[in-house]
């Protein structure tokens, strides 16, 4: 099992602070913190400007078919309906510290760090608080059809099954720093910063150890169709093809600060904070010659 990575350069050859990426098929939407928002249509990159020409702190984004969502930290939330961008404010007209923005079809999720969690049902936004009326430090969240997952930094992990929220406890009863999570149908993945990686198969959670038994500064993760990926902030990136975990290092021997990553049916995309953006074709990840790969 191996991956062959191609460097992506939506803003030229300059290193950028890639904070979030979302892949769907061959398409990519990527957010540059303190910079621009970019879209890849499978062939070329184009700059997206929902908030004008000024650089913004794009912290999170989501892509689903022709539709997109993007949010600015201490700013606004924007939605692309397939034709044009428009501001969409689930919490009114005030600027918020948006950390979560995900989309699946016409449904969306948005969350505020030290604030509230919101869901768009295809028609309107409504507040959804799985643990009552209190503000929480929502750090990452995703949506897949009618199902959602959301994680709190210094708190709990929550999943919505289409009807109600339930607290998830892959690491027992303790609070965790859930900085990364993702959902694909009934499957979920979640990373607890400086601790472990966890996978939910639709029935139960199991610990994943792509780097052995050591705790790591796990920060980003992705899941799609039984495949998974995880990245370490200031460390390595790893990919699971459905059978085994392998270390993948698209930038060579050095470590990266893997803050952004996403999996689609076609692509694995990794973004390095203050570095480069990379993608790999995963449609045939079992028969490609080894490249940038360390097996263990």
C-alpha positions in Angstrom: 0.0 0.0 0.0 1.4 3.4 -0.9 0.4 6.9 -1.9 1.9 9.1 -4.6 1.5 12.7 -3.7 1.3 15.8 -5.9 2.0 19.2 -4.5 -0.9 21.7 -4.9 -0.1 25.4 -5.3 -3.3 27.4 -5.4 -1.5 30.5 -4.3 1.7 30.0 -6.2 5.0 28.7 -4.7 4.7 30.5 -1.3 4.0 28.6 1.9 0.6 29.3 3.4 -1.1 28.5 6.6 -3.4 25.8 5.5 -5.9 25.4 8.3 -8.7 23.4 6.8 -9.4 21.3 3.7 -12.5 19.6 2.4 -12.4 17.1 -0.5 -15.3 15.7 -2.5 -14.6 13.5 -5.5 -11.8 15.2 -7.4 -12.7 18.7 -6.0 -11.0 20.5 -3.1 -11.9 23.5 -1.0 -9.0 24.8 1.2 -8.8 27.6 3.7 -5.7 29.7 4.3 -5.7 31.3 7.8 -4.9 34.9 7.3 -5.2 34.5 3.6 -7.6 33.4 0.9 -10.1 30.6 0.2 -9.4 28.4 -2.8 -11.3 25.8 -4.9 -9.9 23.1 -7.1 -12.3 21.7 -9.8 -10.1 18.6 -10.6 -8.0 20.6 -13.1 -7.4 24.2 -12.0 -7.5 26.3 -8.9 -9.6 29.4 -8.5 -9.7 32.0 -5.7 -13.0 32.2 -3.8 -13.9 35.6 -2.4 -17.1 35.5 -0.4 -15.9 38.3 1.9 -14.3 40.5 -0.7 -10.7 40.9 -1.7 -9.3 41.3 1.8 -7.3 38.5 3.5 -9.3 36.8 6.2 -8.7 34.2 9.0 -10.4 31.4 7.1 -10.5 28.7 9.8 -12.9 26.0 8.5 -14.8 25.0 5.3 -16.9 22.3 3.8 -17.6 21.0 0.3 -20.5 18.8 -1.0 -21.1 18.6 -4.7 -21.6 22.1 -6.1 -22.3 23.5 -2.6 -19.8 25.0 -0.1 -19.6 26.5 3.3 -16.7 28.6 4.8 -16.3 30.5 8.1 -13.9 33.1 9.4 -12.6 33.0 13.0 -14.0 36.1 14.6 -16.0 36.7 11.5 -18.9 35.4 9.4 -20.2 32.2 7.9 -20.7 32.0 4.1 -22.6 29.6 1.9 -22.1 28.9 -1.8 -25.3 27.5 -3.4 -23.7 26.4 -6.6 -23.8 29.8 -8.3 -22.8 32.5 -5.8 -21.6 33.2 -2.3 -23.9 34.7 0.4 -23.5 35.4 4.1 -25.4 33.0 6.3 -25.5 33.8 10.0 -26.9 31.1 12.2 -26.4 33.2 15.3 -27.6 36.5 13.8 -25.5 39.3 12.5 -22.7 39.4 15.1 -19.2 38.2 14.5 -18.4 34.9 16.2 -15.3 32.7 16.7 -16.4 30.0 14.2 -14.4 26.8 14.5 -16.9 24.4 12.8 -18.4 24.6 9.3 -19.5 21.4 7.5 -21.9 20.6 4.7 -23.7 17.5 3.3 -26.1 18.1 0.5 -28.2 21.0 1.6 -27.6 20.4 5.3 -24.9 22.1 7.3 -23.3 22.3 10.7 -21.6 25.3 12.3 -20.0 25.7 15.7 -18.5 28.6 17.7 -15.4 28.2 19.9 -16.7 29.1 23.4 -20.2 29.4 22.0 -23.0 27.4 20.5 -23.6 24.7 17.9 -25.9 25.1 15.0 -27.6 22.9 12.4 -29.1 23.8 9.0 -31.8 21.4 8.0 -31.9 22.6 4.4 -34.3 25.4 5.1 -33.2 27.3 8.2 -30.6 27.3 11.0 -31.5 26.2 14.5 -29.4 25.9 17.7 -28.5 22.3 18.7 -27.0 21.9 22.1 -26.3 18.3 23.0 -25.5 19.1 26.6 -28.0 21.8 27.5 -27.9 25.5 27.2 -24.3 26.2 28.1 -21.6 27.5 25.8 -18.8 25.0 24.9 -15.4 25.1 23.2 -16.5 23.4 20.0 -13.4 22.6 18.1 -14.3 20.3 15.2 -17.5 18.9 13.7 -18.8 17.3 10.5 -22.0 16.2 8.9 -22.9 13.2 6.8 -26.5 13.2 5.6 -28.7 13.5 8.7 -25.9 12.4 11.0 -23.3 14.6 12.8 -20.3 14.5 15.0 -18.9 17.4 17.1 -16.0 17.6 19.6 -15.2 19.9 22.5 -11.7 21.0 23.5 -11.4 20.0 27.1 -14.8 18.3 27.0 -16.8 15.5 25.5 -17.4 14.0 22.0 -21.0 14.0 20.7 -22.8 12.2 17.9 -26.2 12.8 16.3 -27.9 9.8 14.8 -30.5 11.7 12.8 -32.9 11.9 15.8 -31.0 12.7 19.0 -27.5 13.5 20.4 -25.6 11.0 22.5 -22.3 11.4 24.3 -19.5 9.3 22.9 -16.9 7.9 25.3 -14.2 6.1 23.3 -11.7 6.9 26.1 -14.0 6.2 29.0 -15.7 8.8 31.2 -12.9 11.5 31.0 -13.0 14.7 29.1 -10.7 14.9 26.2 -9.2 17.5 23.8 -11.2 16.5 20.8 -9.5 18.7 18.2 -10.3 16.5 15.2 -13.2 14.3 14.1 -15.0 13.1 11.0 -18.1 11.1 10.0 -19.0 9.0 6.9 -22.4 7.3 7.3 -22.2 5.2 10.4 -18.4 5.3 10.7 -16.6 8.0 12.7 -13.0 8.9 13.6 -11.9 11.2 16.4 -8.5 12.3 17.7 -7.7 13.4 21.2 -4.8 15.8 21.2 -1.7 14.4 22.9 -3.5 11.2 23.5 -5.0 8.6 21.1 -6.8 8.0 17.8 -10.3 6.3 17.9 -12.5 4.7 15.3 -16.2 3.9 15.4 -17.4 1.1 13.1 -21.1 1.7 13.5 -21.4 -0.3 16.7 -18.4 0.3 19.0 -15.2 2.4 19.4 -11.7 0.9 19.1 -8.4 2.5 19.6 -6.2 3.0 16.5 -2.4 3.0 16.9 -0.8 4.1 13.6 2.4 5.1 15.3 2.6 2.3 17.9 1.6 2.6 21.5 2.8 6.2 22.1 0.6 9.2 22.6 0.9 11.8 19.8 -0.2 15.3 19.2 -2.9 14.1 16.9 -4.7 17.1 15.3 -6.4 16.3 12.0 -8.2 13.3 10.6 -10.5 12.1 7.9 -12.7 9.1 7.0 -14.3 7.9 3.8 -15.6 4.5 2.8 -13.5 2.5 5.3 -10.3 4.5 4.7 -8.9 6.8 7.3 -6.1 9.4 7.7 -4.6 11.2 10.7 -2.0 13.9 11.1 0.3 15.0 13.9 0.9 18.7 14.7 4.6 18.9 14.3 5.0 15.2 13.3 4.0 12.7 10.7 0.9 11.9 8.7 -0.7 8.4 8.4 -3.1 6.7 6.1 -5.3 3.5 6.5 -6.3 1.8 3.3 -8.9 -0.4 5.0 -6.4 -3.1 6.0 -3.2 -1.5 7.5 -1.9 1.8 8.7 1.2 3.3 7.0 3.2 6.5 7.5 3.0 8.8 4.5 5.4 11.7 4.3 4.7 13.7 1.1 7.4 16.3 1.9 10.2 13.8 2.3 12.0 13.0 5.5 11.0 16.1 7.5 8.1 16.4 9.8 5.1 18.7 9.1 2.5 20.4 11.2 -0.5 18.6 9.7 -3.4 20.8 10.6 -5.7 20.1 7.6 -6.7 16.9 5.9 -9.6 15.3 4.1 -10.6 12.1 2.3 -12.9 11.6 -0.6 -13.6 8.7 -2.9 -10.8 9.9 -5.1 -8.3 11.9 -3.0 -6.3 12.1 0.2 -5.4 15.7 0.9 -3.0 16.9 3.6 -2.3 20.5 4.5 0.8 21.7 6.4 0.4 24.7 8.7 2.8 27.3 7.3 3.8 24.9 4.6 2.5 23.1 1.5 -0.6 21.4 0.3 -0.5 17.9 -1.0 -3.0 15.4 -2.6 -2.8 11.8 -3.6 -5.0 9.6 -5.8 -6.5 6.9 -3.6 -8.7 5.2 -6.3 -6.0 2.5 -6.6 -3.9 2.8 -3.5 -2.8 -0.8 -3.4 -1.0 -1.2 -6.7 1.1 2.0 -6.9 4.8 1.9 -6.6 6.1 3.0 -3.2 6.7 6.7 -3.0 7.2 8.9 0.1 6.3 5.9 2.3 7.7 4.4 5.5 6.1 1.1 6.4 6.2 -0.2 10.0 
